[in-house]
Amino acid sequence: MGMNVPDDLRYSADHEWAKLEDGRVRVGITDYAQDALGDIVYVQVPELGSRVEKRETFSEVESTKSVSDIYAPVSGTITEVNSELADSPERLNEDPYGEGWIAVIQLENASQLDDLLDAEAYRELTSG
Amino acid sequence: MVPFGGWEMPLSYPGGTLAEHRACRTDAAVFDVSHLGTVRVSGAGALEALQRALTNDLQRIEPGRAQYTHLLDLDGSVLDDIIIWWLQPELFHIMPNASNTQRVVTALQGTGTAGPTSAVDITDQRAVLAIQGPRARERLEPVTAAAASVGRFQVASFEFDGVPCTAAGTGYTGEDGVECAVPSTVAGRFWEAVLEAGVEPAGLGARDTLRLEAGLPLHGHELGPGITPLNARLGWVISWDKGDFTGREALERQQSRGVDPVLKGIAVQGRRPPRAGQDVLENHTRVGTVSSGNYSPTLGHGIALAFLEPGVATGDRVEIDARGLLLDGQVVELPFVKRR
């Protein structure tokens, strides 16, 4: 099945997406990830103002199947969290790149974005 | 598709687990449960062999009826939980869990009854489809009226495409419904006919959330090594007055000693699903372990089955340690969701 991989986003090998917005990075999980997880019933969003470390767990997503750690694609401070997810975790399934965003991180080191995959590389990663 | 006891099973169909769950609670869903084994037990000694091997008393029912029962180890552990379809006075179809079929055949051969008994694994000759939900019978009616009208825990034969099949008023969802055993040759056509009748196909994921809401045990979680029917609060499957059966002595010893732990239900606040293996705490002290847990689509919050110390009572406030986060919960009566 063809998964949606928008060209304007960067991706981690752990299936998070990152979108640069004026020095901040909006983060969520990819279409591929939400499809693999199945129906999502709970999202633990990070605490506002907390500091997250690149490649460390900053959120947890529970589906009817299992619990999965979500890793921060970059290091920084959480400036926004998607509080809608508390009552509507299914947004991650329905609109993973839009209303299903999880948090916004104030980027500390812009070069960390370069470590992420571009759309083409992520497509290749998930096509096997 | 996921491997399950040697079978390839769909976790969900394209509609997804939650939609399948809702279909079963509000309308009708069909599950391919062919992975349940079928052992054909027949002969003049069949009834006696089953009476000695299994916990429930077949004299409580009669041919044309179904019964839920347990196969125990000598120490009282539940080796398997089984549905029996009693077809004719000397003919039974025994339905164990996926991986336990051979164990059941062996147990029946070892009872040493006087009359001849034959136990043959016929699992690969048939498919079993469970059509479940408040509108299951109505939807099934145009496909096969005979199967659609079989009573609760009754067994009846019906024909599909001119081929003899068997139906029983049994299931594993907490809803009314019918389970149909059809020969493999017509299984694909029967499945298509059921879908065309407007029944939603449902996978293992929905089967698990449905049975959990109904408080029904799953072998490997609520039943298994070290767990007796008394631990799982399924004492009603034990017939104390039918004579000897495998595991009876161990159960008597357990009963006089006191049953510990016991299976209880826990409703948690919030959507986060408790998971098997998580600790249950009362007043900051560990009092048990979750055996199954998930999000309840019907109730909108997390639910868990847990083995708890016998002192923990219904209504008690407890906490479940979900990866370091404590979920507030309350011990509740089962089932979590009652049939409407």
Interface residues (C-beta under 8 A of the other chain):
Chain A: G38 D39 V41 Y42 Q44 E60 E62 T64 K65 V67 A86 P89 E90 N93
Chain B: L11 S12 G16 T17 L18 G205 D208 T209 G270 R271 R272 P273 R275 N294 Y295 P297 G302 R323 L325
